[in-house]
């Protein structure tokens, strides 16, 4: 059984998102082992300079990198990443399993995004949408897409 890790900057604050995350985490237990690791988000001052933004992303990035297991295939969620369909994600996860990869780590940045150091460390950069979502919403969307991918892999219908 594949292990899926999600390393995310920041905590989930909205109750409805917490409920959705809990639901998809429960559903995924039939298909994979799922771990969610939250790392501390830095405080962002009002109207930060570009230098301050990079320092904040670097600090968060160090915490993120420390949470990526050594033999895990790492996928960063990044607006500049490559787009993929739900079927494409399913195929990618299946291809990784065929290649002997047993652990995949998805990385969700904070409000300011991911540091260049994190983006340089990962195996793949994925864009879930051309639209911008909060990092809290992305966690829920990602879990739903991972669940959908495993349903596709298993040739099971996805109930809406």
C-alpha positions in Angstrom: 0.0 0.0 0.0 1.4 3.4 -1.0 2.1 6.1 1.6 0.9 9.6 0.7 2.3 12.4 2.8 1.1 16.0 2.6 3.5 18.6 4.1 1.7 21.9 4.4 2.7 25.3 5.7 0.1 26.6 8.2 -2.9 25.3 10.1 -6.4 24.8 8.9 -8.7 27.3 10.6 -12.1 27.0 8.8 -14.4 24.3 10.3 -15.9 23.4 7.0 -12.5 22.7 5.5 -11.5 20.6 8.5 -14.6 18.5 8.0 -13.8 18.0 4.3 -10.2 17.1 5.0 -11.4 14.6 7.7 -13.9 13.0 5.2 -11.3 12.5 2.4 -8.6 11.3 4.8 -11.1 8.7 6.1 -12.0 7.7 2.5 -8.3 7.4 1.5 -7.6 4.8 4.2 -9.0 2.1 1.9 -6.3 2.9 -0.8 -3.2 4.3 1.0 -1.6 5.3 4.2 -2.1 9.1 4.6 0.0 11.4 6.7 -0.5 15.2 7.0 2.3 17.2 8.5 1.8 20.9 9.2 4.8 23.2 9.6 4.7 26.6 11.2 3.8 29.6 9.0 5.8 32.7 9.5 4.1 36.0 10.5 3.9 38.2 7.5 4.3 42.0 8.2 2.0 44.4 6.4 3.4 45.4 3.0 6.5 43.3 3.2 9.5 44.0 0.9 10.6 41.4 -1.7 13.6 40.7 0.5 11.3 40.0 3.5 9.1 37.8 1.4 12.1 35.7 0.3 13.3 35.4 3.9 9.9 34.2 5.1 9.6 31.6 2.3 13.2 30.4 3.0 12.4 29.9 6.7 9.2 28.0 5.9 11.0 26.1 3.2 13.6 24.8 5.7 10.8 23.4 7.8 9.1 21.8 4.8 12.3 20.1 3.5 12.9 18.7 7.0 9.6 16.9 6.8 10.1 15.2 3.4 11.1 11.6 4.0 14.4 10.6 2.4 13.1 8.1 -0.2 9.8 9.8 -1.0 8.9 11.1 -4.4 8.3 14.8 -3.8 5.7 16.8 -5.6 5.4 20.6 -5.0 2.1 22.3 -5.6 3.1 25.5 -7.5 1.1 27.9 -9.8 4.1 27.6 -12.2 4.0 23.8 -12.1 2.7 21.6 -14.9 -1.1 21.2 -15.1 -2.5 17.7 -14.9 -5.9 16.1 -15.3 -7.4 13.8 -12.7 -6.7 10.9 -15.0 -3.2 12.1 -15.4 -2.6 12.2 -11.7 -4.0 8.6 -11.4 -1.7 7.5 -14.2 1.3 9.2 -12.6 0.6 7.6 -9.2 0.2 4.2 -10.9 3.4 4.7 -12.9 5.3 5.5 -9.7 4.0 2.4 -8.0 5.1 0.3 -11.0 8.6 1.8 -10.7 8.7 0.7 -7.0 8.0 4.1 -5.4 6.0 3.4 -2.2 5.9 6.9 -0.8 4.8 10.2 -2.4 5.0 13.6 -0.6 2.9 16.5 -1.8 4.0 19.9 -0.6 1.7 22.9 -0.1 3.3 26.3 0.6 2.0 29.1 2.7 0.4 32.3 1.8 3.5 33.5 -0.1 4.2 30.2 -1.9 7.3 28.0 -1.8 10.9 28.9 -1.6 13.2 28.3 -4.6 15.1 25.8 -2.4 12.0 23.7 -2.0 11.2 23.9 -5.7 14.8 22.8 -6.5 14.5 19.8 -4.1 11.3 18.3 -5.5 11.0 15.7 -8.2 8.0 17.4 -9.8 6.0 20.7 -9.7 2.3 20.4 -10.2 -0.3 23.1 -10.8 -3.8 22.1 -9.7 -5.3 25.1 -11.4 -4.5 28.4 -13.1 -6.7 30.0 -10.5 -5.4 31.0 -7.1 -6.7 29.3 -4.0 -5.9 29.6 -0.3 -3.5 27.0 1.0 -6.3 25.8 3.2 -8.6 25.1 0.2 -5.7 23.5 -1.7 -5.3 20.9 1.0 -8.9 19.9 0.6 -8.8 20.0 -3.2 -5.6 17.9 -3.2 -7.1 15.2 -0.9 -10.1 15.0 -3.1 -8.0 14.6 -6.2 -5.8 12.0 -4.6 -9.0 10.1 -3.6 -10.3 10.5 -7.2 -7.0 9.2 -8.6 -7.2 6.0 -6.4 -10.8 5.5 -7.5 -9.7 5.7 -11.2 -6.7 3.4 -10.6 -9.1 0.9 -9.0 -11.6 1.2 -11.8 -14.3 2.2 -9.3 -17.1 4.7 -10.0 -16.7 8.1 -8.3 -19.9 9.1 -6.7 -20.4 12.8 -6.8 
